[in-house]
Amino acid sequence: MDAAERNEILTRYREHSRRFEAVAATRLSVVHELPVITPTTPLGHAPSPREIEVLQLISDGLANREIGNRLFLSEETVKSHVRHLLAKLQAKSRAHAVAVGFRRGLLD
C-alpha cells in the first residue's frame, strides 16, 4: 500500500467518524425523550418458574437442545417454553426476551 492509498483510507475513516458522531449525538438526544414503557402483560400471565429457568439459560447463550440436556427436557418442550416466554413477555425474539427479562428483574 502506498502513501496515497493510506491517506485516502484515513480520509474516508475520518469522514465516516465525523458523520457517525453527528448521528450518534442526535440519537442520544432522542433517547432521552422516549417515554418509559411499562409491562402490558397482565399479572396472571407471568412466566412460570420453569420458563424463567429456560430464560436464564437462553441468556447464557444455550441453544434449545443444550437447554433440554441441562434441564432433562425434550427439545420440543424447550421450544414450547420459549414460545410461551415470547408471548408472555411480548418479545419478538430470544434476545428481546432476555432484555425484557432483565428489565423486569426476572434474570440475575
HELIX and SHEET records of a PDB file:
HELIX    1   1 ALA A    3  VAL A   31  1                                  29    
HELIX    2   2 LEU A   43  HIS A   45  5                                   3    
HELIX    3   3 PRO A   49  SER A   59  1                                  11    
HELIX    4   4 ASN A   64  LEU A   71  1                                   8    
HELIX    5   5 GLU A   75  LEU A   89  1                                  15    
HELIX    6   6 ARG A   94  ARG A  103  1                                  10    
END                                                                             
